[in-house]
Amino acid sequence: MNIAPRDATSSTIPFDQARVDRIMDEAGLDVLLASSKHNVQYLLGGYKFIFFSAMDAIGHSRYLPVLIYEKGAPERACYVGNRMEGGEHQVNPFWTPSVQAVAWGTVDAANAAAQHLKKIGKERARIGYEPSFLSVDAWQALNDALPDATFVPATGALERIRAIKTPQEIDKLRTASELITDSMLAVFSGMDEGASKGEIVERLRQEETKRGLQFEYCLITIGSSHNRAVSGQRWGKGEVLSLDSGGNYRGYIGDLCRMGVLGEPDAELQDVLAEIETVQQAAFSKCNPGTLGADMIAQGQKALKGIKNAAHTDFFAHGMGLITHEMPFLMTDHPVAYEGVDAARPLEPGMVLSVETTMLHPTRGFIKLEDTVAINATGHELLGDRGRGWNVGGR
């Protein structure tokens, strides 16, 4: 199925136009030119062309979808897509009044976008674009075709647009989280002594796929090792197993980590997971609308300092949704290279966070909980809130 079910009909703008216009106005943008698959998907109301889901490259070039939105003028919006997407439009029409399924590569997509901008009289406009998601040849084509335009980086504006999730988006994130949790629990109970990392990850891929997820990755550790790469290492009695997996449900990411052990967990394992749970719960206590992001982070860090294994434990939280790290950005370069620009801002209903505490225990291995938290009007909701204790393998 090439069209993801959309929450809006073709005649309905599938986003909060007033909010988008306000953010564009604050950023000094006349037009948005979105060219990343995730932002195009958002602005199209959930659509993603499945042909290029795994790889963008085709022939000598690559797939470059472009959505053009003029502030305050949705009737002048345009979607530039691959030639095969004409059939998609016939079956499930896109909301944009202009649809140009004409491109096979980056330059022809850029030229079609430039022609539309000229047609609507925006060849001298301030055009917001995505520097990290526009190839050099497409960028050059736009500059050549629109020499009087002012191109303004709009990554931050688009991130802010996506920061507040609709109830429909929260539903997708909830479903993704629950299906990943169910898949992990099936793997923990279904694998036994001697199973290799490769076999365990393949079983998880199968479990996620049969539940309707698109499997993206699994970071896995066994025993005392902290190495999360897939290998031939095998699960032994008394050893821990961590599964940290991302699965995609209709474009939205589920990303959780759960712990298993082959046999009943001993007292030390119970204690170390309880330490991690203490940090997680401390952070959850501040996951409320109106709380500054920095205060939530500080609460988790304060709890971390009080646990026995603080010296080899780390706490981290970040926004998530269509991609694994998006607004709100709460910490600087920890571990992903971006600035915590939202630490001084209050959490808002509709924001979704990943909250994770990781212990690199010197003898028991890699021990971690990662949870997905949706901020709502009265507090928060944990998505996929199961399997957070020790899951016993081989049952």
ROMIBA-750413 format. One record per residue: y, z, x of N, C-alpha, C, O in turn. Coordinates in steps of 0.02 Angstrom, whole numbers, plus 50000, padded with zeros to 5 digits. Each point is the difference from the previous one (the first is absolute). Example, Ala and Ser with C-alpha at 12.3 -4.5 7.8 and 13.67 -1.06 7.14 Angstrom:
REM ROMIBA-750413
497165039050660500595000049955500605000050045499995003350052
500544993149930500595000350042500555003749961500555000850025
END
This chain:
REM ROMIBA-750413
499405000050043500605000049957500625000050044500105004750039
500314990149956500564999350046500635003549977500445001350041
499625000249896500605003449974499825007249985499565001449958
500785003250075499915007149982500335001149933500554997549988
499125006349966500325001349935500695003150009500095004650040
500404992749924500685002250007500215004349941499744999249945
500735005250067500235004549948500554996949958500215002949949
500044991450072500544996849964499804993049980499604996850035
500665000749909499904993149981500454995650041500455002450035
499434991049961500394995550042500735000049982500424997950040
499765004449900500705000049979500355006650016500595000749985
499065004050045500275006650014500085001050075499554998550039
501045004149980500105001650071499585006250015500085005249967
499464994550082499525005450009500245005650046499595003450031
501064997649973500265005650039500645002449967500264996849955
499985008950068500605003049972500614996250028500235001450055
500024993849906500534995750026500625003950018500314998650052
499885006249907500615003850014499945003750066500485000450039
498935002449975499895003650062500024995250060500305001650051
499374992749942500004995150054500714997650014500204999450058
500184999149889500694997750009500435005450034500424998450041
499475007849940500385005550030499855000650075500465000850040
498904998849978499825000650071500264994050039500235000850056
499754993349914500284994150033500755000850010500274998250053
500075004549897500725000950005500175005050056500474998950038
499145006549966500115005050053499884997050069500325002050049
499224993149955499854996950065500444994050014499954996950053
500495001449900500454994350010499654993349998500164995550038
499345003849917499604993949995500174996249936500065002949947
500014990550061500084995749941499334997549975499894999149940
499664999750107499354997049984499465003450042500115001850057
499314999249912499415002250037499554994050013499864996149954
499905003250107499514994950018499405003850028499975001550060
499565000049896499405003850020499474995250025499864994949968
499845006750090499494995550028499375003750023499554996850027
500425009749964499385003650015499564999949938500254999849943
499105000150067499564999749942500075006149955499954999449939
500185006550091500055006049958500645000049958499985002149942
500584995850087500625000049961500014994349949500265000949945
499464993450072499944994649951499555002349942500164998849942
499295004550075499565002549948500375004949954499934999749939
500455004850091500375004949960500494996449953500035001649940
500364993850086500524996649960499704995349949500344998349951
499044999550059499664995749951499615004149948499704997149955
500305009550052499675004149950499265001050011499635001649953
500134997450109499305001450015499604994050023499435000850020
500864993349978499634994050018499934999350076500475001250038
498924996949983499874998350070499504994450002499485000449967
500664994350070499554994350005499415001850044500085001050060
499334999349910499415002650034499774995550057499655002350045
500534991249953499774995350051500205002350070499644998950049
500955004349956500255002250065499975007650007500375002950040
499195000349923499955007250003499755002450068500245005050026
499264991450003499715002350062500364997150061500035003350052
500244990749943500324996850058500544995349976499914996349952
500685003950081500564995749981499964993150031500304995349974
499355004050082500024993750037499664994449962499485000949969
500844993150034499694993949973500294994150038500604999350007
498964996450018500224994350039500395002350061499785004350038
500814992649972500425001850057500505005649983500405001950043
499575000749896500515004849979499685005849964499425001850014
500945001249939499745005749963500345000349932500524996849988
499175007149968500265001049933500655004150003500035005150034
500474992649930500635003749997500274999849929500374995449982
499445009549976500305000449934500725002450005500165004150043
500274993349914500715002050001500235001249928499904995849956
500405010050033500315001249935500755001050010500215004050042
500184992249920500735000350004500275003249937499874997749944
500505007850065500305003449943500745001150013500195003150050
500234994249906500725001050005500215006149960499805000749942
500585003650088500235006149966500324998449933500464995949996
499285007349952500294999249933499844993449966500274998749946
499324997250084499874993349971499264998350003499814995350036
499765008249928499294998550002499844993049975499484997250016
500974999949943499894993249975500044994850055499834994249989
500405007850071500044995350056499485001550054500034997250055
499495007249929499485001850049499514994250010499924995749957
499775004450102499534994650017499425002850041500095004550041
499324992849946499425001650042499774993750034499864994949967
500095005350100499744994550039499315002050024499925005050035
499574991049947499325001650019499634994150029500284994550009
499095006750005499564994850024499864994949945500045001649941
499794992350079499884994849950499445001849951500034998149942
499475005650082499455001949956500225004949946499655000949950
500935002250059500225005049951500294996849937500175003649953
499894989850046500204996749937499505001449945500195001049942
499174999250076499495001649950500055007249977499885001449942
500305003150103500095007049981500565000649948499945003749952
500594992650060500575000249954499824997249932500255002449949
499334992650049499794997249936499595005049959500085000449939
499515003350095499565004749965500375006449980499945002349944
500455000550103500385006149989500704999050028500125001450058
500344996049901500664998150025500375005850034500005005649975
500314992850081500435004950034500635001049959500214995649962
500115010250046500605001549961500614996250024500474999149961
499534998750101500604996850027500124993349965499534996049993
501085002649986500144993749965499844993850042499804994949974
500285005750091499834994450045499385001950040499985005350031
499534990349968499395000950039499884993650039499954994649971
500015006050095499894994250042499375001050041500015003150053
499444994349922499365000350035499954993650043499674995249981
500685005050076500104993950039499805000750074499984995050036
499895011049986499965001250072499285000450025499555002449966
500354995050096499375001150036500115004450061499525002750027
501104998149994500135003950059500675003549996500305000449946
499945002250110500605004150001500644995949994500465002049964
499584992450070500624996150000500144996949933500575000149976
498914997049992500134997049934500165005449948500394998749954
499335007450053500185005549955500735001950011500375001149952
499844999550111500695001850016500494994749975500535001649973
499304992050035500444994749977500064999949924500544998849974
498915002549991500035000349927500445005949978500384999449952
499565006250083500425005849983500734998450012500435001849959
499724994850096500704998350016500284995249947500585000849980
499024994449998500244995449949500155003549935500484998349965
499115006750017500145003749939500645004150007500405000449953
499715002650105500615003850011500624995549995500515002149974
499444991850051500554995349992500104998249926500574999649976
498894999449989500034998049930500365005249958500364998249953
499545008350063500335005249960500665002250031500295005049981
499944991250068500665001350029500045005950046500525003250004
498944998450030499985005950044499924998250073499735003950040
500514990249978499934997950070500475003850047499934999650061
500565004249910500465004050041499925007549985500435004150018
499024997649950499905006949978499765004550056499804997850054
500215008749931499685005050043499275000649977499875002749946
499684994850094499304999449981499595005250036499985000150062
499705004249900499565005050030499314997150014499694997149956
500085003750106499354997250019499595005350037500255005450015
499124993049999499535004650032499854997650071499574995750008
500765007050042499914997650069499275000350024499784995550036
499865009649944499315000850024499504995549964499424999550020
500814997249927499554996049960500274992949988499894997049948
500465000450103500264993249997499884996950069500265002550050
499354992249952499834997050064500624996850032500494998749966
499475000250099500574997250037500184993149973500594998449993
498904997449993500174993349976500305000149930500444995949985
499335008749972500315000649934500725002650006500454997549966
499655007350078500675002750011500484994650025500574999649978
499194996250068500414994650025500164994949946500564997449996
498955001149963500114995249945500525002649952500434996249977
499555010250006500505002949955500704999750031500484998249966
499575003550097500654999850034500284992950004500604998949992
498964996350022500234993150004500244997449932500504996449996
499145005549951500164997649934500595003749969500354997249957
499775009050064500525004249970500455002950055500015006050010
500364989750025500405002450058500565004749980500255003850042
499974996149895500565004249979499775006549967500415004149980
498944996850014499745006249969500025005750051499994998850061
500045007349913499945005950042499335003349985499895002349944
499684997950106499345003049990500015007350022500205001650056
499595002749899500045007250009499295003049995499664998849950
500105005050100499355003249993499975004449937500445004149988
499044994849972499955003449935499365004149995499815002049945
499864999350111499385003849997500105006849968499615002049956
500925001550064500135006649972500144999849926499775004349963
500614990750014500154999449929499364998849960499905003049947
499674992750078499374998649964499555006150000499645001249951
500355002650104499615006150001500255005049948499615003249966
501054997350028500295004749951499854997649929499895004149955
500114989450035499824997449934499305002149980499885001849942
499654998150106499305001549985499855007550000499455002049982
501025002250038499865007150012499795003749937499565004350002
500754994049941499845003449937499504995949962500154994549978
499245008250014499474996449966500055000849924500195005349975
499644989549990499965000349927499355003649980499565000750042
500395001549896499365002949978499414995250011499455002250015
500674991349976499464995250010499794999750074499404999350015
501085001350029499835000150071499635006450018499524999850039
500695005849934499655006450012499284999449976499545002550033
500364994349910499314999149974499584996250050499425001750011
500854993150019499624996150049499845004250062499444999750026
501055004249997499885004350058499495005449984499595001950042
500445000749897499515005049978499304997050000499535003050025
500424991149947499344996749998499744998650070499415001250014
501024996350030499794998750069499755006350033499485000050033
500885005549958499815006450032499345002649972499585002450038
500344997249897499395002549969499394995950021499465002750013
500624990749990499444995750018499815000950074499414999750017
501085001450026499845001450071499635006750005499505000550036
500745004649929499665006550001499284999449976499545002650031
500374994049913499324999149974499554996350051499425001750008
500874993350024499624996250050499795004450059499434999750023
501045004550001499845004550055499465005149981499555001350039
500505001449901499505004949979499314996849996499505003250016
500484990549962499364996449997499724999050070499395000550010
501044998150038499774999050069499765006650030499465000150031
500915005249960499785006550028499315001949974499575002150039
500324997149896499365002149972499454995050014499415001850000
500774991950013499504994850007499784998650071499494996750010
500875005850040499824998850070499665006250028500145005649980
499414993250067499605005750027499984999650076500334995850030
499295008749999499965000550072499804993350031499554996649977
500805001750077499854993850035500424994149979499984994750032
500405005949914500434994549978500544998950052500315004850025
499824988949992500514998450051500684999449967500064999249939
500465001150103500674998949975500064993349964500284999649945
499444995350085500034993449970499664999849932500264996949954
499185006350040499645000149936500385003949947500024998149942
500295007350079500395004149953500614996249975500155000149940
500214996650105500594996249979499804994249954500354998649952
499104998150064499784994549956499815002749931500154996749950
499545009150047499845003049935500645001649962500044999149939
500475003450096500635001649967500334993649974500274999949945
499714994850095500284993649977499664997749936500334997849953
499015002850044499634998049941500195004349940500094997449944
499965009250067500175004649945500694998549972500115000149939
500384998650106500684998649977500024993349964500344999349949
499324995850078500024993349971499694999949931500284996949954
499165006450037499674999849934500405003849947499894999249940
500575005150082500445003549953500644996349986500435002449962
499654991750067500594995949985500565000650050500554997549987
499335005750070500515000450052499914994450050499454997450010
501105000850022499964995750059499995004650061500505003350015
498944996950019499925004350058500484997750055500034994150015
500335010750015500464998350054499785002750067500004996350050
499835010049953499795002950065499655006649989500055003149947
499604999050105499745006950003500045002350071499724996950045
500635008649966500015003550064499485005649995500035004149954
499504996150093499425004349993499865003850064500044997250055
499815009249939499765003950058499365003649981499875001649942
499734999750109499385003849992499965005250056500184998650057
499605007449925499875005250049500635002350036500535000549969
499415000950095500565002850038500504994750023500535001750027
499314992049963500444994650023500634999549958499995001449940
500564996650093500624998649965500134992549995500534997949977
498994998150044500074992749999499844997349931499455001149974
501044995549995499924997749931499804992749994500054997149945
499744999850109499784993149997499274999549977499615004650011
500224989949956499314998849979499574998750062500204996350045
499225006849957499554999250058499295001349976499875000849940
499684999550108499305001549985499845007449999499425001849990
501075002550019499895007349999499675002049934500184997349947
499355007450056499625001949940500135007249980500145004350041
499804996849894500135006549970499415004650010499434998349984
500705007750043499465004850012500085006349960500545001449972
498945002550024500005006249962500555004750024500105000950060
500265002049892500535004750016500664996950021500495003550011
499524989749995500604996750023500464998249941499784998749944
500875001350072500494998149949500084992549999499854996550049
500375000949895500154992949990500664999649963500075002649945
500424994050085500644999049965500064992649980499864995550039
500355003549899500134993349974500734999749979500215003549955
500174992150077500704998949984500064992749982499984995650044
500105003049891499944993049978500584997949956500275004049961
499904989750046500504996949957499674994649958499644995750026
500485004549909499764994949954500564997649955500455003949983
499534989949999500554996849964499794998749928499504996749987
500905005849965499874998749929500604996349971500535002949989
499384990649999500534995749972500645000650040500555000149973
499375000250093500575000050046500225006950022500385000550047
499385004849921500225006850016499485003650041499404999349988
500835004650061499575002950051499775007049980500405004249980
498954996850027499745006850000499845001850072499714995950036
500475010049987499905001950070499855007550002500465004149993
498914997650017499815007050001499505001450056499694995450026
500255010949992499505002150049499615005949971500295004749975
499054994850030499565005349977499485001450054499864995850043
499855010249954499555002550052499305001249973499905002449945
499614995750097499315001549984499665003550058500255000150056
499175002849930499605003250052499274999049982499815000349941
499784998650109499284999049988499665006750002499845002650053
500045000249888499755006849994500565004549975500584997849995
499265008349990500505004649975500515001850054499805001150058
500844999149926500515001750050499945007350022499905004449959
500154996750106499975006950025500685003449991500484996949976
499565009450044500615003949989500594997150037500565000049974
499334997550086500564997250038500294993849965500614999249996
498954996549980500244994149964500375002049937500524997049983
499245007949981500355002449940500705002450019500484998749964
499565004850092500655002850020500504994650020500585000249981
499194994850058500484995050024500244995549942500584998050000
498985000549953500244996049943500475004149956500474997349971
499405009250025500465004449963500695000250032500505000449965
499534999350102500644999750034500394993749980500605000249986
499054994250014500324993749980500235000449927500554997749984
499045005249974500185000749929500625004349992500414998849956
499665006350086500605004349998500634996050012500505000949965
499484994650084500584995950016500144995149943500574999149980
498904997849994500094995249945500325003449939500474997449971
499275008450011500265003449941500725002350010500394999949953
499785002050107500705001950014500464994149988500535000849970
499274993350054500414994049988500034998349926500534998349974
498905002149992499994998449928500495004549962500304997849951
499785008350071500435004749963500734997749999500395002249958
499794993350087500684997450003500044992749976500524996850006
498945000749968500004993149974500265000049928499624999249952
501025001850042500325000649935500644995949998500324999150052
499864998349889500634996249996500595004450018500045005849978
500424991650062500585003750021499935003650066500505001850031
498884999149992499895003150066500164995050054499784994349997
500605007750053500134995650056499354998450037499575004350009
500364989350011499414998150037499905004350062499435001950015
501114999850019499955004150061499735007049984499655002950041
500514999849900499765006649982499244999949988499655004750017
500104989949953499284999349991499654999650068499495003350011
500794992750034499714999350067500015006850036499515001950031
501055001649964500065006550034499495005049973499745004150038
500134995649898499515004749971499304998750028499645004750015
500184988949991499354998450030499975002150073499505002750023
501044996050014500015001750072499985007550010499705002550047
500645001249909499985007350005499305002749990499775004450037
499884993049913499325002249988499554998250059499555003850018
500564990350011499594997850057500075004950058499505001650033
501105000849981500105004650056499625006549992499865003450049
499964998349889499675006349987499244999750002499685005249992
500034988950018499274999650000499725000950070500354999050050
499025002949954499685001450064499994993950046500115000650060
499764993649912499924993950039500634995750001499954993950003
500625009249994500634996349998500104995650061500304994749995
499455007450063500124996350062499724993049999500264995550034
499215003349927499724993349997499984997449928499534996549981
500985005349980500054997649931500694997049989500505002350028
499534992549931500624996449986500094999249925499524999149963
501115001250015500174999149930500464994049994500454999050041
499454996949907500384993949992500044998349926499535001449962
501034995750016500064997649931500444993850000500474999450039
499374995949917500374993749996499934997149931499545001849962
500924993650020499954996649937499474994650002499804997750053
499965000349887499514994749995500044996749932500305002749953
499404991550042500014996349937499684993250010499394999450002
501034995450003499744993350014499784999350072499584995850017
500715008350027499795000250070499885007350019500205004549964
499484996650093499775006850017500565004550024499935006149995
500614991350032500575004050020500624996749971500234994950025
500045008249923500624997549972500435005949979499805005850009
500774992849962500465005349980499675004749949499644997749956
500475009050051500485003250045499735000950071499425001750010
501024997050039499855001050070500235007050019500605001450001
498935003050013500155007250005499995002750071500295005350013
499394991250034499955002450069500144994350048499874994249984
500415007450074500204994950048499464999150054499815004750034
499964989049972499514998150052499405004750002499815002550053
499914998849889499465005149997499484998049948500055002049942
499444994250078499914996650064500264992850000500054996850052
500125000749888500214993049995500744999550018500395004549984
499804990050048500684999450027500514998049946500144994149990
500125010949977500584999149956500385006649997499745005250020
500874994549954500425006049996499925003449933499924996749948
500105009950053499935003949938500645000249960500305005349991
499924988849987500664999449968500045003549933500555001149974
498885000649996500015003149934499885007550002499945003149947
500034999750112499875007250006500545004149966499865005349972
500764992350030500565003749971500114998349927500485002449969
499104993450002500074998149930499505003949957499475002050025
500694999249912499525003549957499424995549979500094993949992
499335009050000499444996449971500174998549927500345004049966
499424990350009500164997849933499374998449961499504997950029
500515003149905499424998049959499854992650011500464995850000
498915002750008499804993150013499854998650073499704994950015
500525009550030499824999250070499275002050010499755004549966
499924992150081499305001650016499955001250074500254996150041
499415009449977499955002150070499275000450021499565001549960
500334997250104499375001850032500135006250043500455000050042
499175005349946500075006350036499355001150038499475000249971
500585000650096499405000350040500065005250056500515000550033
498945003249976499945004950055499384998450040499454999549972
500644999750093499464997650044499885005050056500475001950036
498915000349972499815004550053499534996550048499474997649980
500725002150084499564997450052499655005950033500185002150055
499325000549911499675006150024499614998450064499664994950004
500395009450046499694998450065499244999749999499714996650043
499975006749910499274999849998499714997349935499454997250000
500915003749944499724997949935500224993049979499734997149953
500775000150082500184993149987500644999049961500445004449998
499604989849970500604997749964499955002549928499554997849963
500905006650018499965003049934500684999049966500525001950026
499464995149915500634997849969499934999849924499474998449973
501085003249994500094998549929500634995849993500525001550028
499424993149934500584996049982500004999049925499504997949971
501065003849997500054999849927500594995749979500494999350036
499454997849904500544996149971500335004149945499665002549955
501004998250049500385004449956500544996049964500424996950032
499565003149902500514996749960500505005249974499805004849967
500834994250048500525004549975500144998249928500114994149984
499905010949972500174998749929500585004449978500305003450042
499864996549894500605003449976499955007650006500525003450005
498884999349996499925007350001499705002750065499985006150010
499794989650033499695002250062499654994350035500334995450024
499015004949978499634994750033499304999649972499765004549965
499904989950050499314998849982499634997650062500234995550035
499195007549979499564997450053499574994449970499675001049949
500354993350083499614994249978499334999950038500005000550062
499454998749903499355000350033499835006950024499725000850054
500445004249905499945007050021499285002649992499865004249957
499694993150084499305002250000499744999750072500294996750042
499175006849970499664999650064500405002750058499914997750057
500535007049931500445002450053499705005550042500305002150050
499105000349931499645004850042499494996450043500064994050012
499455009750012499474996950040499504996649953499725003349956
500184990250054499524996249961499354999550040500004997250055
499475005449918499375000450037499634993349996499894997449945
499935000050112499674993550004499265000449985499685005350003
500044988749981499284999349991499725003049937499415001649997
501004999249951499755002849938499874994549948499795001549944
END
